[in-house]
Amino acid sequence: MLYIHGYGFCSADDEGMQEGTAMLPSLPAKEYIPRRQRRRMGRLAQLYYIAASKALTDAGVSQPFTGPMISGTGYGEISIAISFLRDMFTYRGRDLSPTAIQNSVHNAPLSHASIGLANTAPALTVSQGWLSVEAALQTAMQLSFLVQPTHILVLCGDVFDAQWLEELRERGYEEQAAKLDALHLREGAAAMVLSPTPPDEERYGVCREAMVCHQSWQDAWKHRVFGEIDARGSVLRLRALA
């Protein structure tokens, strides 16, 4: 069982959404991220950093953060990865950006956030498709039993660009584009500061369990994810049910 000490978001609810693009029109990166670090970060890394900063502030945890960090993301810096692959085929391995290479790695967003927070504890990224959030919470709970950290910072998020739909249609993949469009995906990130120790003032609740029940990540979209909170708002349950 982990107590929720604080949370933070960088999403449409906070920043507003640009209609028709599924992207935030702007990120308050300058308010949270030093310029030198910001130049090396991909979009998801910036979303992570902003959400993490808000969560730590909400929890009253000072920086540098010294606890484990766990990320759950289905696709990571997918825009950078796609751009990198295009350049690789276009230039046949010549003139590739070293920054693009390192940022295309799935753990890159969390790595940037960890470096920015001056964290020296483990930083782990897990991916279970649509159930990556639940997988991250499950990993956090397992890790808390092993090392009993003071705090664990859990992040989740993904980026999405509606232009991908147009590219699919241009290439004749109308059916795939229609299925993707029907999901109404939007980008964003969220962070929670969790702890096995209850806070001085219980504001949010308790994460009791996180279950990932599908047989494979390809089946994840068939599962229904719901949250359950008791009458006092003190218990949070996340399940994935067929």
Sine and cosine of phi, psi and omega as CSV:
sin_phi,cos_phi,sin_psi,cos_psi,sin_omega,cos_omega
0.00,0.00,0.73,-0.68,0.00,-1.00
-0.82,-0.57,0.71,-0.70,0.03,-1.00
-1.00,0.03,0.65,-0.76,0.03,-1.00
-1.00,0.04,0.92,-0.39,-0.02,-1.00
-1.00,-0.04,-0.44,0.90,-0.02,-1.00
-0.14,-0.99,0.33,-0.94,0.04,-1.00
-0.55,-0.84,0.31,-0.95,0.04,-1.00
-0.45,-0.90,0.47,-0.88,-0.03,-1.00
-0.75,-0.66,0.42,-0.91,0.29,-0.96
-0.69,-0.73,1.00,-0.05,-0.18,-0.98
-0.50,-0.86,-0.07,-1.00,-0.02,-1.00
-0.88,0.47,-0.54,0.84,-0.02,-1.00
-0.89,0.45,-0.53,0.85,-0.03,-1.00
-1.00,-0.03,-0.68,0.73,-0.18,-0.98
-0.95,-0.30,-0.15,0.99,-0.05,-1.00
0.99,0.11,0.49,-0.87,-0.06,-1.00
-0.89,-0.47,0.68,-0.73,0.05,-1.00
-0.99,0.17,0.91,-0.41,-0.12,-0.99
-0.88,0.48,0.71,-0.71,0.06,-1.00
1.00,0.06,-0.08,1.00,-0.02,-1.00
-0.90,-0.44,-0.32,0.95,-0.06,-1.00
0.90,0.43,0.20,0.98,-0.02,-1.00
-0.90,-0.44,0.51,-0.86,0.14,-0.99
-0.93,0.36,0.71,-0.70,-0.05,-1.00
-0.89,0.45,-0.50,0.86,0.03,-1.00
-0.37,-0.93,0.42,-0.91,0.04,-1.00
-0.91,-0.41,0.65,-0.76,0.04,-1.00
-0.98,0.19,0.72,0.69,-0.11,-0.99
-0.89,0.46,-0.61,0.79,-0.05,-1.00
-0.90,0.44,-0.45,0.89,-0.02,-1.00
-0.97,0.25,-0.36,0.93,-0.14,-0.99
-0.86,-0.51,-0.50,0.87,-0.19,-0.98
-0.91,-0.42,0.79,-0.61,0.08,-1.00
-0.85,0.52,0.54,-0.84,-0.12,-0.99
-0.85,0.53,-0.68,0.73,-0.05,-1.00
-0.89,0.46,-0.66,0.75,0.03,-1.00
-0.95,0.32,-0.62,0.78,-0.06,-1.00
-0.88,0.47,-0.57,0.82,-0.04,-1.00
-0.90,0.43,-0.46,0.89,-0.05,-1.00
-1.00,-0.08,-0.12,0.99,-0.10,-0.99
-1.00,0.01,0.58,-0.81,0.20,-0.98
-0.99,0.15,0.03,-1.00,-0.07,-1.00
-0.91,0.41,-0.70,0.72,-0.01,-1.00
-0.91,0.42,-0.60,0.80,0.05,-1.00
-0.87,0.50,-0.64,0.76,0.03,-1.00
-0.92,0.39,-0.65,0.76,0.07,-1.00
-0.86,0.51,-0.70,0.71,0.03,-1.00
-0.86,0.51,-0.75,0.66,-0.09,-1.00
-0.88,0.48,-0.69,0.73,-0.01,-1.00
-0.90,0.43,-0.74,0.67,0.01,-1.00
-0.88,0.47,-0.66,0.75,0.00,-1.00
-0.90,0.43,-0.68,0.74,0.01,-1.00
-0.88,0.47,-0.67,0.74,0.02,-1.00
-0.90,0.43,-0.65,0.76,-0.02,-1.00
-0.91,0.41,-0.69,0.73,0.00,-1.00
-0.91,0.42,-0.64,0.77,0.05,-1.00
-0.90,0.44,-0.69,0.73,0.00,-1.00
-0.89,0.45,-0.58,0.82,-0.01,-1.00
-0.99,0.12,-0.17,0.99,-0.05,-1.00
0.95,0.31,0.46,0.89,0.01,-1.00
-0.99,-0.13,0.82,-0.57,-0.06,-1.00
-0.98,0.18,0.39,-0.92,0.10,-0.99
-0.99,-0.17,0.55,-0.84,0.12,0.99
-0.95,0.31,0.59,-0.81,0.04,-1.00
-0.99,0.16,0.74,-0.67,-0.13,-0.99
-0.91,-0.41,0.13,0.99,-0.02,-1.00
-0.99,-0.15,0.18,-0.98,0.05,-1.00
-0.88,0.47,0.51,-0.86,0.05,-1.00
-0.84,-0.54,0.72,-0.69,-0.03,-1.00
-0.77,-0.64,0.73,-0.68,-0.03,-1.00
-0.87,-0.49,0.65,-0.76,0.14,-0.99
-0.85,-0.52,0.90,-0.43,-0.01,-1.00
-0.60,-0.80,0.68,-0.73,0.00,-1.00
-0.97,0.26,-0.59,0.80,-0.15,-0.99
-0.77,-0.64,-0.16,0.99,0.00,-1.00
0.90,0.44,-0.54,-0.84,0.01,-1.00
-0.99,0.14,0.93,0.37,-0.13,-0.99
-0.90,0.45,-0.59,0.81,0.00,-1.00
-0.90,0.44,-0.67,0.75,0.03,-1.00
-0.92,0.40,-0.65,0.76,0.00,-1.00
-0.89,0.45,-0.68,0.74,0.02,-1.00
-0.90,0.43,-0.71,0.71,0.02,-1.00
-0.88,0.47,-0.65,0.76,0.01,-1.00
-0.89,0.46,-0.69,0.73,0.01,-1.00
-0.91,0.42,-0.63,0.78,0.05,-1.00
-0.88,0.47,-0.72,0.70,0.00,-1.00
-0.90,0.44,-0.61,0.79,-0.02,-1.00
-0.89,0.46,-0.66,0.75,0.01,-1.00
-0.98,0.21,-0.57,0.82,-0.01,-1.00
-0.93,0.38,-0.73,0.68,-0.08,-1.00
-0.98,-0.18,0.05,1.00,0.04,-1.00
0.78,0.62,0.72,0.69,0.09,-1.00
1.00,0.00,-0.13,0.99,0.01,-1.00
-1.00,-0.07,0.50,-0.87,0.11,-0.99
0.85,0.52,0.64,0.77,0.07,-1.00
-1.00,0.04,0.62,-0.79,-0.03,-1.00
-0.98,0.21,0.84,-0.54,0.07,-1.00
-0.85,0.52,-0.58,0.81,0.03,-1.00
-0.90,0.43,-0.64,0.76,0.02,-1.00
-0.91,0.42,-0.60,0.80,0.01,-1.00
-0.88,0.47,-0.76,0.65,-0.05,-1.00
-0.95,0.32,-0.54,0.84,-0.02,-1.00
-0.98,0.19,-0.21,0.98,0.04,-1.00
-0.98,0.17,-0.21,0.98,0.03,-1.00
-0.94,0.35,0.61,-0.79,-0.13,-0.99
-0.89,0.45,-0.50,0.87,-0.03,-1.00
-1.00,0.04,-0.02,1.00,-0.10,-1.00
-0.86,0.51,-0.71,0.70,-0.02,-1.00
-0.85,0.53,-0.70,0.71,0.01,-1.00
-0.93,0.36,-0.59,0.81,0.03,-1.00
-0.88,0.48,-0.70,0.72,0.03,-1.00
-0.89,0.46,-0.68,0.73,0.01,-1.00
-0.90,0.43,-0.65,0.76,0.01,-1.00
-0.90,0.44,-0.69,0.72,0.03,-1.00
-0.90,0.44,-0.69,0.72,-0.01,-1.00
-0.89,0.46,-0.54,0.84,0.02,-1.00
-1.00,0.02,0.10,0.99,0.01,-1.00
0.83,0.55,0.62,0.78,-0.04,-1.00
-1.00,0.04,0.68,-0.73,0.03,-1.00
-0.91,-0.41,0.08,1.00,0.03,-1.00
-1.00,0.07,0.19,-0.98,0.01,-1.00
-0.85,0.53,0.59,-0.81,0.07,-1.00
-0.80,-0.60,0.93,-0.38,-0.13,-0.99
-0.89,-0.46,0.69,-0.73,0.09,-1.00
-0.91,-0.41,0.76,-0.65,0.06,-1.00
-0.86,-0.51,0.42,-0.91,-0.02,-1.00
-0.59,-0.81,0.83,-0.55,0.07,-1.00
-0.71,-0.70,0.67,0.74,0.02,-1.00
0.87,0.48,-0.79,-0.61,-0.03,-1.00
-0.93,0.37,-0.25,0.97,-0.05,-1.00
-0.95,-0.32,0.49,0.87,-0.02,-1.00
-0.92,0.39,-0.52,0.85,0.04,-1.00
-0.89,0.45,-0.74,0.67,0.00,-1.00
-0.89,0.45,-0.61,0.79,0.02,-1.00
-0.90,0.44,-0.62,0.79,0.02,-1.00
-0.92,0.40,-0.67,0.74,0.04,-1.00
-0.91,0.42,-0.64,0.77,0.04,-1.00
-0.88,0.47,-0.68,0.73,0.03,-1.00
-0.90,0.44,-0.65,0.76,0.02,-1.00
-0.88,0.47,-0.66,0.75,0.00,-1.00
-0.93,0.37,-0.64,0.77,0.05,-1.00
-0.90,0.43,-0.66,0.75,-0.01,-1.00
-0.92,0.40,-0.58,0.82,-0.02,-1.00
-0.90,0.43,-0.52,0.85,0.05,-1.00
-0.94,0.33,-0.51,0.86,-0.08,-1.00
-0.99,0.16,-0.69,0.73,-0.17,-0.99
-0.87,-0.48,-0.18,0.98,0.01,-1.00
0.76,0.65,0.85,0.52,-0.01,-1.00
-0.95,0.31,0.37,-0.93,0.08,-1.00
-0.92,0.40,-0.71,0.70,0.05,-1.00
-0.63,-0.78,0.48,-0.88,0.15,-0.99
-0.81,-0.58,0.74,-0.67,0.04,-1.00
-0.97,-0.23,0.90,-0.43,0.00,-1.00
-0.96,-0.29,0.80,-0.60,0.02,-1.00
-0.85,-0.53,0.48,-0.88,0.10,-0.99
-0.51,-0.86,0.48,-0.88,0.01,-1.00
0.20,-0.98,0.22,-0.98,0.07,-1.00
-0.39,-0.92,0.37,-0.93,0.09,-1.00
-0.95,-0.31,0.40,-0.92,0.00,-1.00
-0.47,-0.89,0.64,-0.77,0.01,-1.00
-0.79,-0.61,0.85,-0.53,-0.02,-1.00
-0.90,0.44,-0.28,0.96,0.05,-1.00
-0.89,0.45,-0.41,0.91,0.04,-1.00
-0.87,0.49,-0.56,0.83,0.03,-1.00
-0.89,0.45,-0.69,0.72,0.00,-1.00
-0.91,0.42,-0.61,0.79,0.02,-1.00
-0.91,0.41,-0.62,0.78,0.06,-1.00
-0.89,0.45,-0.68,0.73,0.00,-1.00
-0.91,0.41,-0.64,0.77,0.02,-1.00
-0.89,0.46,-0.48,0.87,0.00,-1.00
-1.00,-0.04,0.11,0.99,0.07,-1.00
1.00,0.02,0.17,0.98,-0.02,-1.00
-0.99,-0.12,0.88,0.48,-0.06,-1.00
-0.90,0.44,-0.67,0.74,-0.04,-1.00
-0.90,0.44,-0.70,0.71,0.01,-1.00
-0.90,0.43,-0.63,0.78,0.02,-1.00
-0.91,0.42,-0.64,0.77,0.00,-1.00
-0.90,0.43,-0.66,0.75,0.02,-1.00
-0.91,0.42,-0.67,0.75,0.00,-1.00
-0.92,0.39,-0.64,0.77,-0.01,-1.00
-0.91,0.41,-0.57,0.82,-0.03,-1.00
-0.92,0.39,-0.32,0.95,0.00,-1.00
-0.98,0.22,-0.31,0.95,0.01,-1.00
0.81,0.58,0.76,0.65,-0.03,-1.00
-0.95,0.30,0.59,-0.81,0.07,-1.00
-0.64,-0.77,0.47,-0.88,-0.04,-1.00
-0.99,0.13,0.31,-0.95,0.04,-1.00
0.29,-0.96,0.13,-0.99,0.02,-1.00
-0.54,-0.84,0.47,-0.88,0.05,-1.00
-0.66,-0.75,0.45,-0.89,0.00,-1.00
-0.63,-0.77,0.57,-0.82,0.08,-1.00
-0.73,-0.68,0.67,-0.75,0.13,-0.99
-0.99,-0.13,0.91,-0.43,-0.05,-1.00
-0.93,-0.38,0.42,-0.91,0.01,-1.00
-0.42,-0.91,0.59,-0.81,0.11,-0.99
-0.95,0.32,-0.18,0.98,0.00,-1.00
-0.98,-0.21,0.73,-0.68,0.00,-1.00
-0.92,0.40,0.53,-0.85,0.04,-1.00
-0.96,0.28,0.25,-0.97,0.04,-1.00
-0.88,0.48,-0.59,0.81,0.03,-1.00
-0.77,-0.64,0.91,-0.42,-0.04,-1.00
-0.98,0.22,0.92,-0.38,-0.06,-1.00
-0.94,-0.33,-0.50,0.86,-0.19,-0.98
-0.89,-0.45,-0.73,0.68,-0.03,-1.00
0.61,-0.79,-0.25,-0.97,-0.09,-1.00
-0.77,-0.64,0.72,-0.70,0.11,-0.99
-1.00,-0.02,0.96,-0.27,-0.07,-1.00
-1.00,0.02,-0.64,0.77,-0.05,-1.00
-0.40,-0.92,0.47,-0.88,0.09,-1.00
-0.66,-0.75,0.90,-0.44,-0.11,-0.99
-0.89,-0.45,0.74,-0.67,0.09,-1.00
-0.91,-0.41,0.95,-0.30,-0.25,-0.97
-0.94,-0.33,-0.01,1.00,-0.06,-1.00
-0.99,0.17,0.37,-0.93,-0.05,-1.00
-0.98,0.20,-0.52,0.86,0.01,-1.00
-0.45,-0.89,0.36,-0.93,-0.06,-1.00
-0.91,0.41,-0.39,0.92,0.04,-1.00
-0.91,0.41,-0.42,0.91,-0.02,-1.00
-1.00,-0.01,-0.02,1.00,-0.16,-0.99
-0.87,0.49,-0.58,0.81,-0.07,-1.00
-0.92,0.40,-0.30,0.95,0.00,-1.00
-0.98,0.18,-0.19,0.98,-0.11,-0.99
-1.00,-0.09,0.50,-0.87,-0.01,-1.00
-0.97,-0.25,0.83,-0.56,-0.01,-1.00
-0.96,-0.27,0.75,-0.67,0.02,-1.00
-0.63,-0.78,0.38,-0.93,0.07,-1.00
-0.92,-0.39,0.58,-0.82,-0.01,-1.00
-0.79,-0.61,0.81,-0.59,-0.01,-1.00
-0.82,-0.58,0.71,-0.70,-0.03,-1.00
-0.96,0.28,0.02,-1.00,-0.12,-0.99
-0.87,0.49,-0.50,0.87,0.01,-1.00
-1.00,0.00,-0.04,1.00,-0.04,-1.00
0.94,0.33,0.44,0.90,-0.13,-0.99
-0.98,-0.22,-0.11,0.99,-0.04,-1.00
-0.80,-0.60,0.76,-0.65,0.05,-1.00
-0.88,-0.47,0.84,-0.54,0.05,-1.00
-0.87,-0.49,0.72,-0.69,0.07,-1.00
-0.87,-0.49,0.82,-0.57,0.01,-1.00
-0.74,-0.67,0.35,-0.94,0.15,-0.99
-0.82,-0.57,0.91,-0.42,-0.08,-1.00
-0.88,-0.48,0.63,-0.78,0.04,-1.00
-0.94,0.35,0.00,0.00,0.00,0.00
